Amino acid sequence: MSSSSILVPNLPNDIAVQCIARIPRSFHPKLALVCRSWHSLITSPHFFSTRSHLKCTEQFLYISIRNRYHSFEWFVYHISENPSKLFRLPPFPSPATNFTCVMLGPLLFVLGGSVKRIPTSTVWIYDARINRWEIGPEMRASRDCATSAVLNGKIYVLGGCSVDPWAEVFDPGLGSWAPVPRRVIFRRSNWRWISRSVVLGGKLFAFVGAGGVVFDQENLSWGSLPEDFHDDFYFAWIRRAPVIDGILYCFQSGGHKIMGYDEEEDKWKLLQVIGEELPSGVNSTLVNVEGRLCLLWEEGDGESELMEIFCAVIEVGKDSSGELQGSVVWSEDILRIPRGSSLCHCLQLEL
């Protein structure tokens, strides 16, 4: 090994990596400026796998805001910091709207959408390790108002188009998209409009029109949703719905209540939250952060030119009778946005 590749003088590189990996994420941009070897290390998959092995990872929320001019701004909220910190990401390099997005490892994938009301197949990827947007492998179909999810390390995108492939999958190992066999027939008018998808019990659940489908990756087969999914809670899936300990959480349609679908019992239950009144689900979104339910919502008084984005973390679980119970751990305002803007996406990343 040449002297230029030595990370810390008089210290074996494997020990040096473990030392550097323990340094908080907020210092990494400065550490990357030390030398080329450190920059190469801090942006490498090995470095982040070492952080994970050492249990040094930190929690981040990636939040998109659509402004009054219908363009998007992305922010990252460092939820593990005390106090928590919010940073603006580099400008999103696309004018697309109505896109879908997922996290895969340290990468944020923004898929499709429409540009001047024309659907696009373009994929943009934000790499959290190097704080940079890059163009990604183009999808096979142009998609507007699609939905997406990660299942066993692969990205699935469904709907948003009226032609095949109605569903396709991205394999990061191959770096390309492939069609997903579709052995279920939907009414043609419903092919495009997919309100939400989620991975539950190792299967991909998606809503199509007033019903929905379940995709079994192992058998490459499609089936119908469980019967209790066809009730009034369908409309609560407009925003992202996280799964925590086998319970799918989402807002009840038009109300202030969070419901949980218990897969084992095939039953919806009310989450009883102790301590605080929850906001309406209309302009709110939910995400799983280290097994806790994280709630983000908009709030304004109707007179100010600014609205506030609030964040609350809720400890959730079952009580002795099997009912869902939660308690608010903390809540705070994290961002002020101009009136006319809206909270659109929130994704969690452990880095």
C-alpha positions as CSV (number, residue, x, y, z in Angstrom):
1,M,0.0,0.0,0.0
2,S,1.4,3.4,-1.0
3,S,1.7,6.2,1.6
4,S,-1.0,8.2,-0.3
5,S,-3.6,5.5,0.5
6,I,-2.9,5.5,4.2
7,L,-5.8,7.0,6.1
8,V,-4.1,7.8,9.4
9,P,-0.3,7.6,9.9
10,N,0.9,4.7,12.1
11,L,-2.6,3.2,12.2
12,P,-3.8,0.2,10.2
13,N,-6.5,1.2,7.7
14,D,-9.1,-1.2,9.1
15,I,-8.8,0.5,12.5
16,A,-8.8,3.9,10.9
17,V,-12.0,3.2,9.1
18,Q,-13.7,2.2,12.3
19,C,-12.5,5.4,14.0
20,I,-13.7,7.6,11.2
21,A,-17.0,5.8,10.9
22,R,-17.9,6.8,14.4
23,I,-17.7,10.5,13.6
24,P,-21.2,12.1,13.2
25,R,-22.6,12.5,9.7
26,S,-22.8,16.3,10.0
27,F,-18.9,16.4,9.9
28,H,-18.5,14.2,6.8
29,P,-18.5,17.0,4.2
30,K,-15.5,18.5,6.0
31,L,-13.8,15.2,6.5
32,A,-14.1,14.5,2.7
33,L,-11.9,17.6,2.2
34,V,-8.9,16.2,4.2
35,C,-7.5,14.3,1.3
36,R,-8.4,12.1,-1.7
37,S,-8.2,8.9,0.4
38,W,-10.7,10.2,2.9
39,H,-13.0,11.5,0.2
40,S,-13.0,8.1,-1.5
41,L,-13.6,6.4,1.9
42,I,-16.5,8.6,3.0
43,T,-18.4,8.1,-0.3
44,S,-17.8,4.3,-0.4
45,P,-20.4,1.6,0.3
46,H,-17.9,-0.1,2.6
47,F,-17.8,3.0,4.8
48,F,-21.6,3.0,5.3
49,S,-21.8,-0.7,5.9
50,T,-19.1,-0.2,8.6
51,R,-21.3,2.5,10.2
52,S,-24.2,0.2,10.1
53,H,-22.2,-2.7,11.7
54,L,-21.0,-0.4,14.4
55,K,-24.5,0.9,15.0
56,C,-23.4,4.4,14.3
57,T,-26.0,5.2,11.7
58,E,-28.2,8.3,12.0
59,Q,-31.8,9.0,10.9
60,F,-32.7,11.5,8.2
61,L,-36.0,12.5,6.7
62,Y,-36.1,13.7,3.0
63,I,-39.0,16.1,2.5
64,S,-40.3,17.5,-0.7
65,I,-42.2,20.8,-0.8
66,R,-44.2,21.9,-3.9
67,N,-44.2,25.7,-4.0
68,R,-46.9,28.0,-5.3
69,Y,-45.3,27.9,-8.8
70,H,-45.6,24.0,-8.9
71,S,-41.9,23.4,-8.7
72,F,-40.3,21.2,-6.1
73,E,-37.7,21.8,-3.3
74,W,-36.1,19.0,-1.3
75,F,-35.0,19.3,2.3
76,V,-33.2,16.8,4.6
77,Y,-34.2,16.8,8.3
78,H,-31.4,15.4,10.5
79,I,-33.7,13.9,13.1
80,S,-30.9,12.2,15.1
81,E,-29.2,15.5,15.9
82,N,-29.9,17.3,19.1
83,P,-31.1,19.8,18.4
84,S,-32.4,18.6,15.0
85,K,-31.2,20.3,11.9
86,L,-32.8,21.0,8.5
87,F,-30.8,21.5,5.3
88,R,-31.8,22.3,1.8
89,L,-30.7,19.9,-0.9
90,P,-29.2,21.0,-4.2
91,P,-31.9,22.2,-6.6
92,F,-34.0,19.4,-8.1
93,P,-32.9,19.4,-11.8
94,S,-36.3,18.6,-13.3
95,P,-39.5,20.6,-13.8
96,A,-41.5,17.3,-13.4
97,T,-44.6,17.1,-11.1
98,N,-46.8,14.2,-10.1
99,F,-43.7,11.9,-9.8
100,T,-43.3,9.0,-7.3
101,C,-40.2,8.4,-5.2
102,V,-38.5,5.8,-3.0
103,M,-35.3,5.3,-1.0
104,L,-33.0,2.5,-1.9
105,G,-29.9,2.4,0.3
106,P,-28.4,5.9,0.3
107,L,-30.1,6.8,-3.0
108,L,-33.4,8.7,-3.5
109,F,-35.1,7.8,-6.7
110,V,-37.5,10.2,-8.3
111,L,-39.5,8.4,-10.9
112,G,-41.4,9.7,-13.9
113,G,-44.0,12.4,-13.4
114,S,-45.2,14.9,-16.0
115,V,-43.5,17.9,-17.7
116,K,-46.0,20.4,-19.2
117,R,-48.7,17.7,-18.7
118,I,-46.7,15.2,-20.7
119,P,-45.8,11.9,-18.9
120,T,-42.0,11.2,-18.7
121,S,-40.0,8.0,-18.1
122,T,-37.0,10.0,-16.7
123,V,-35.4,8.9,-13.5
124,W,-33.4,11.2,-11.2
125,I,-31.3,9.9,-8.4
126,Y,-30.0,11.9,-5.4
127,D,-27.0,10.3,-3.7
128,A,-27.0,11.2,-0.1
129,R,-23.3,10.3,0.3
130,I,-22.1,13.0,-2.1
131,N,-25.1,15.4,-2.0
132,R,-25.6,15.3,-5.7
133,W,-28.4,14.7,-8.3
134,E,-27.7,12.4,-11.3
135,I,-29.7,11.0,-14.1
136,G,-30.7,7.4,-13.7
137,P,-31.7,4.5,-16.0
138,E,-34.8,5.4,-17.9
139,M,-38.0,3.5,-17.2
140,R,-39.6,1.5,-20.0
141,A,-42.9,3.4,-19.8
142,S,-43.6,7.1,-19.3
143,R,-45.6,7.5,-16.0
144,D,-47.6,10.2,-14.4
145,C,-49.2,9.8,-11.0
146,A,-47.7,6.3,-10.5
147,T,-46.8,4.6,-7.2
148,S,-43.6,2.8,-6.2
149,A,-42.1,0.7,-3.4
150,V,-39.0,-1.3,-2.5
151,L,-39.4,-5.0,-2.1
152,N,-36.4,-7.3,-1.3
153,G,-33.9,-4.7,-2.6
154,K,-35.7,-4.0,-5.9
155,I,-37.8,-1.0,-6.9
156,Y,-41.3,-1.6,-8.2
157,V,-43.3,1.1,-10.0
158,L,-46.9,0.6,-10.9
159,G,-49.5,2.5,-12.9
160,G,-49.3,6.0,-14.2
161,C,-49.7,4.8,-17.8
162,S,-52.3,3.2,-20.0
163,V,-50.0,0.9,-21.8
164,D,-47.8,-2.0,-20.9
165,P,-45.7,-2.5,-18.9
166,W,-48.2,-1.4,-16.4
167,A,-45.7,-2.5,-13.7
168,E,-41.9,-2.7,-14.0
169,V,-39.0,-3.5,-11.6
170,F,-35.5,-2.0,-11.2
171,D,-32.7,-4.3,-10.2
172,P,-29.8,-2.3,-8.8
173,G,-27.4,-5.2,-9.5
174,L,-28.2,-5.1,-13.2
175,G,-28.9,-1.3,-13.3
176,S,-31.9,-1.7,-15.6
177,W,-35.7,-2.0,-15.7
178,A,-37.7,-5.1,-16.6
179,P,-41.5,-5.5,-17.1
180,V,-43.4,-7.3,-14.3
181,P,-45.8,-10.0,-15.7
182,R,-49.4,-8.8,-15.2
183,R,-51.8,-11.7,-14.7
184,V,-54.7,-9.6,-13.4
185,I,-57.1,-7.5,-15.4
186,F,-58.2,-4.0,-14.4
187,R,-60.8,-1.9,-16.0
188,R,-59.0,0.2,-18.5
189,S,-60.0,3.5,-16.8
190,N,-58.3,2.3,-13.6
191,W,-54.9,1.3,-15.0
192,R,-53.3,4.7,-14.5
193,W,-54.6,5.9,-11.1
194,I,-52.7,4.2,-8.3
195,S,-53.2,6.0,-5.0
196,R,-50.7,4.2,-2.9
197,S,-48.6,1.1,-2.5
198,V,-46.9,-0.5,0.5
199,V,-44.9,-3.7,1.3
200,L,-46.6,-5.7,4.0
201,G,-45.8,-9.3,5.0
202,G,-43.3,-9.6,2.2
203,K,-45.9,-8.7,-0.5
204,L,-46.6,-5.5,-2.5
205,F,-50.1,-4.1,-1.8
206,A,-51.4,-1.4,-4.2
207,F,-54.8,0.4,-4.6
208,V,-56.3,0.5,-8.0
209,G,-59.5,2.6,-8.3
210,A,-61.8,1.6,-5.5
211,G,-60.1,-1.8,-5.0
212,G,-56.6,-3.1,-5.2
213,V,-54.1,-5.9,-5.8
214,V,-51.4,-7.8,-4.1
215,F,-48.2,-8.8,-5.8
216,D,-46.4,-11.9,-4.7
217,Q,-42.7,-11.5,-5.8
218,E,-41.8,-15.1,-5.1
219,N,-44.5,-16.6,-7.4
220,L,-44.7,-13.5,-9.8
221,S,-48.5,-13.6,-9.2
222,W,-51.2,-11.0,-8.6
223,G,-54.2,-11.4,-6.3
224,S,-57.0,-9.4,-4.7
225,L,-56.7,-7.3,-1.5
226,P,-58.0,-8.8,1.8
227,E,-61.7,-8.1,2.2
228,D,-61.3,-5.5,4.9
229,F,-59.2,-3.3,2.7
230,H,-62.4,-2.4,0.7
231,D,-63.8,-0.1,3.3
232,D,-63.9,3.6,4.1
233,F,-60.2,3.6,5.0
234,Y,-59.2,3.3,1.3
235,F,-59.2,7.1,0.9
236,A,-56.7,7.5,3.8
237,W,-53.9,6.1,1.5
238,I,-53.5,9.3,-0.4
239,R,-50.3,9.9,1.6
240,R,-47.5,7.4,2.4
241,A,-48.5,4.7,4.9
242,P,-45.7,3.1,6.9
243,V,-45.5,-0.4,8.4
244,I,-44.3,-0.9,12.0
245,D,-44.1,-4.3,13.6
246,G,-46.6,-5.7,11.1
247,I,-49.1,-2.9,11.5
248,L,-49.9,-0.6,8.5
249,Y,-50.7,2.9,9.7
250,C,-52.6,5.6,7.9
251,F,-55.0,8.4,8.5
252,Q,-58.7,7.7,8.5
253,S,-60.4,9.4,5.5
254,G,-61.3,13.1,6.3
255,G,-60.6,12.7,10.0
256,H,-58.1,13.2,12.8
257,K,-57.7,9.6,13.6
258,I,-54.8,7.2,12.7
259,M,-55.9,3.7,11.9
260,G,-53.7,0.6,11.9
261,Y,-54.3,-2.5,9.8
262,D,-53.3,-5.6,11.8
263,E,-52.3,-8.2,9.2
264,E,-52.4,-11.1,11.6
265,E,-56.0,-10.3,12.5
266,D,-57.0,-9.0,9.1
267,K,-58.6,-6.0,10.9
268,W,-58.4,-2.2,11.1
269,K,-57.9,-0.7,14.6
270,L,-57.9,2.8,15.9
271,L,-54.6,4.1,17.3
272,Q,-55.3,5.6,20.7
273,V,-52.7,8.4,21.0
274,I,-52.1,9.7,24.6
275,G,-51.2,13.3,25.4
276,E,-51.9,15.3,22.2
277,E,-54.6,15.9,19.7
278,L,-53.5,14.9,16.3
279,P,-53.9,17.1,13.2
280,S,-56.1,16.3,10.3
281,G,-54.8,13.8,7.8
282,V,-55.6,16.0,4.8
283,N,-52.1,17.7,4.7
284,S,-50.2,15.2,6.7
285,T,-47.9,12.3,6.0
286,L,-46.5,9.4,8.1
287,V,-43.2,7.6,8.1
288,N,-41.4,4.9,10.1
289,V,-38.3,6.1,12.0
290,E,-36.6,3.4,14.0
291,G,-39.8,1.7,14.8
292,R,-41.6,4.9,15.8
293,L,-44.3,6.6,13.9
294,C,-43.2,10.0,12.6
295,L,-46.0,12.4,11.7
296,L,-45.5,15.6,9.6
297,W,-48.2,18.1,8.9
298,E,-48.9,21.6,7.7
299,E,-50.3,24.3,10.0
300,G,-51.3,28.0,9.4
301,D,-53.6,30.6,10.9
302,G,-55.2,31.8,7.6
303,E,-53.7,35.3,7.9
304,S,-49.9,34.8,7.8
305,E,-48.0,34.6,4.5
306,L,-46.2,31.6,5.9
307,M,-47.2,28.1,7.0
308,E,-45.4,25.9,9.4
309,I,-44.4,22.2,8.9
310,F,-44.5,20.3,12.2
311,C,-43.0,17.0,13.1
312,A,-44.0,14.6,15.9
313,V,-42.6,11.2,16.9
314,I,-45.1,8.7,18.4
315,E,-44.1,5.5,20.2
316,V,-46.6,2.9,19.0
317,G,-47.5,-0.7,20.0
318,K,-50.2,-2.9,21.3
319,D,-51.6,-2.8,24.8
320,S,-52.5,-5.9,26.9
321,S,-55.8,-6.4,25.1
322,G,-54.2,-6.2,21.6
323,E,-55.5,-2.7,20.9
324,L,-53.1,-0.1,19.3
325,Q,-51.8,2.6,21.6
326,G,-49.4,5.5,21.1
327,S,-47.7,8.3,23.0
328,V,-46.1,11.4,21.6
329,V,-42.4,11.5,22.4
330,W,-41.7,14.9,21.1
331,S,-43.0,17.4,18.5
332,E,-41.7,20.6,17.0
333,D,-42.0,23.0,14.1
334,I,-39.2,22.3,11.6
335,L,-39.8,24.4,8.5
336,R,-41.7,27.6,7.4
337,I,-43.0,27.7,3.8
338,P,-44.9,30.4,1.8
339,R,-48.6,30.1,1.8
340,G,-49.7,28.2,-1.3
341,S,-46.9,25.7,-0.9
342,S,-47.6,22.1,0.2
343,L,-45.9,19.1,1.8
344,C,-45.8,16.3,-0.7
345,H,-43.3,13.5,0.2
346,C,-41.4,12.3,3.2
347,L,-39.0,9.4,3.1
348,Q,-36.7,8.0,5.8
349,L,-33.0,7.2,5.4
350,E,-30.6,5.6,7.8
351,L,-27.0,6.7,7.0
